[in-house]
């Protein structure tokens, strides 16, 4: 009895024989991976670039050299890992370009990379795009600087902490500083303005603004001990309340400031 091949089986066999070589060819092409990275310049994230960039080729096979191309024209050859080539968009015409690479293995195989399509733009466009990002960020920074002054003025105006001299305190995550006016240690605030010389903070005890730096635990402990010694030497008079004593300390601190003036 003769076996007959059905038309459907023959069709499936022909399709399989056609697709298998294509699958192998596609695998060979995908064995060389090309990626683009920015070294210095502008990248929109949508394909527009300007400045210095690098093409890097990688493969699981043993590469011996890689040729890099822009629009099919060779721009360089790398013969050792990492197979990375740097180029500048300014050396090429503005417009859309195709980046690619060819790799060669130890056994003489040629591997074709994926293609990357990008648009080289002028430096002016890069600067304009950068300003669109920078201006809102600067607005946020300046807004935070203004709030660092407004918040303590609104919520702490005319108020002073009544924490007794030498009392232990929690300086928080940011840490503590020592007021250069009244010499008392206090916890720094998250809204304090960071400057080159230090952080602009308002002392919760004397109410004065000063540039301070974060003090070490040892320095804070010494300042607390100095407070305690001061409290023992100048104990509150029986007829004076704690609030009256605090007002007297604030008044004395004002006179101390006057002695710091030139000619005093």
Secondary structure as GFF3:
##gff-version 3
##sequence-region A 1 264
A	DSSP	alpha_helix	7	30	.	.	.	ID=ss1
A	DSSP	beta_strand	33	43	.	.	.	ID=ss2
A	DSSP	beta_strand	48	58	.	.	.	ID=ss3
A	DSSP	beta_strand	63	70	.	.	.	ID=ss4
A	DSSP	beta_strand	73	78	.	.	.	ID=ss5
A	DSSP	beta_strand	83	88	.	.	.	ID=ss6
A	DSSP	three_ten_helix	89	91	.	.	.	ID=ss7
A	DSSP	beta_strand	95	105	.	.	.	ID=ss8
A	DSSP	beta_strand	110	112	.	.	.	ID=ss9
A	DSSP	beta_strand	116	120	.	.	.	ID=ss10
A	DSSP	alpha_helix	123	156	.	.	.	ID=ss11
A	DSSP	beta_strand	176	178	.	.	.	ID=ss12
A	DSSP	beta_strand	185	187	.	.	.	ID=ss13
A	DSSP	beta_strand	193	194	.	.	.	ID=ss14
A	DSSP	beta_strand	199	202	.	.	.	ID=ss15
A	DSSP	beta_strand	209	212	.	.	.	ID=ss16
A	DSSP	alpha_helix	217	233	.	.	.	ID=ss17
A	DSSP	alpha_helix	242	259	.	.	.	ID=ss18
###
